[in-house]
Amino acid sequence: MQAQNKKVIYYYYDEAGNRRLLSIGNLDTYLLADIKSRFDLYKKKIPDLDNLFVQIDGVEFKLL
């Protein structure tokens, strides 16, 4: 699969274990170098966020 077709999805799990979407896009526009700035943005929006995940092309990674 080509890089421009891979999806990047940022989300967290709520208290009930449900995924809560933060953003979605294509890998070419959501470069991994952008993770720090997105992390800071999400912490401002949700101060008590203690679990943050990114899913890239179907593979989940825990960021926080």
DRENFISE-543130 format. One record per residue (C-alpha): residue number from 1; x, y, z; residue in three letters. Coordinates in nm, 2 decimals. Layout:
N
+-----+--------+--------+--------+-----+
:   n :      u :      v :      w : res :
+-----+--------+--------+--------+-----+
: NUM :      X :      Y :      Z : ALA :
...
+-----+--------+--------+--------+-----+
//
This chain:
64
+-----+--------+--------+--------+-----+
:   n :      u :      v :      w : res :
+-----+--------+--------+--------+-----+
:   1 :   0.00 :   0.00 :   0.00 : MET :
:   2 :   0.13 :   0.34 :  -0.09 : GLN :
:   3 :   0.21 :   0.59 :   0.19 : ALA :
:   4 :  -0.04 :   0.85 :   0.07 : GLN :
:   5 :  -0.32 :   0.59 :   0.12 : ASN :
:   6 :  -0.23 :   0.50 :   0.48 : LYS :
:   7 :  -0.47 :   0.65 :   0.74 : LYS :
:   8 :  -0.35 :   0.81 :   1.06 : VAL :
:   9 :  -0.61 :   0.81 :   1.34 : ILE :
:  10 :  -0.56 :   0.98 :   1.68 : TYR :
:  11 :  -0.79 :   0.87 :   1.96 : TYR :
:  12 :  -0.82 :   0.79 :   2.33 : TYR :
:  13 :  -1.03 :   0.55 :   2.54 : TYR :
:  14 :  -1.29 :   0.69 :   2.77 : ASP :
:  15 :  -1.38 :   0.55 :   3.12 : GLU :
:  16 :  -1.62 :   0.30 :   2.96 : ALA :
:  17 :  -1.35 :   0.17 :   2.73 : GLY :
:  18 :  -1.49 :   0.33 :   2.41 : ASN :
:  19 :  -1.26 :   0.48 :   2.16 : ARG :
:  20 :  -1.30 :   0.86 :   2.13 : ARG :
:  21 :  -1.18 :   1.00 :   1.80 : LEU :
:  22 :  -0.96 :   1.31 :   1.81 : LEU :
:  23 :  -0.85 :   1.34 :   1.44 : SER :
:  24 :  -0.81 :   1.14 :   1.12 : ILE :
:  25 :  -0.61 :   1.20 :   0.81 : GLY :
:  26 :  -0.37 :   1.06 :   0.56 : ASN :
:  27 :  -0.01 :   0.97 :   0.64 : LEU :
:  28 :   0.13 :   1.22 :   0.40 : ASP :
:  29 :  -0.04 :   1.51 :   0.58 : THR :
:  30 :   0.00 :   1.38 :   0.94 : TYR :
:  31 :   0.38 :   1.32 :   0.95 : LEU :
:  32 :   0.51 :   1.15 :   1.26 : LEU :
:  33 :   0.72 :   1.47 :   1.34 : ALA :
:  34 :   0.38 :   1.63 :   1.41 : ASP :
:  35 :   0.30 :   1.40 :   1.70 : ILE :
:  36 :   0.45 :   1.63 :   1.97 : LYS :
:  37 :   0.24 :   1.93 :   1.86 : SER :
:  38 :  -0.07 :   1.72 :   1.83 : ARG :
:  39 :  -0.01 :   1.58 :   2.18 : PHE :
:  40 :   0.02 :   1.93 :   2.33 : ASP :
:  41 :  -0.30 :   2.04 :   2.15 : LEU :
:  42 :  -0.49 :   1.73 :   2.28 : TYR :
:  43 :  -0.36 :   1.78 :   2.64 : LYS :
:  44 :  -0.49 :   2.14 :   2.63 : LYS :
:  45 :  -0.83 :   2.02 :   2.50 : LYS :
:  46 :  -0.85 :   1.73 :   2.75 : ILE :
:  47 :  -0.63 :   1.82 :   3.05 : PRO :
:  48 :  -0.68 :   1.48 :   3.23 : ASP :
:  49 :  -0.60 :   1.28 :   2.91 : LEU :
:  50 :  -0.39 :   0.98 :   3.03 : ASP :
:  51 :  -0.41 :   0.75 :   2.73 : ASN :
:  52 :  -0.35 :   0.86 :   2.37 : LEU :
:  53 :  -0.32 :   0.63 :   2.08 : PHE :
:  54 :  -0.24 :   0.66 :   1.71 : VAL :
:  55 :  -0.34 :   0.40 :   1.46 : GLN :
:  56 :  -0.14 :   0.40 :   1.13 : ILE :
:  57 :  -0.27 :   0.18 :   0.86 : ASP :
:  58 :  -0.46 :  -0.05 :   1.11 : GLY :
:  59 :  -0.17 :  -0.08 :   1.36 : VAL :
:  60 :  -0.23 :   0.08 :   1.70 : GLU :
:  61 :   0.05 :   0.26 :   1.89 : PHE :
:  62 :   0.02 :   0.39 :   2.25 : LYS :
:  63 :   0.17 :   0.74 :   2.27 : LEU :
:  64 :   0.07 :   0.82 :   2.63 : LEU :
+-----+--------+--------+--------+-----+
//
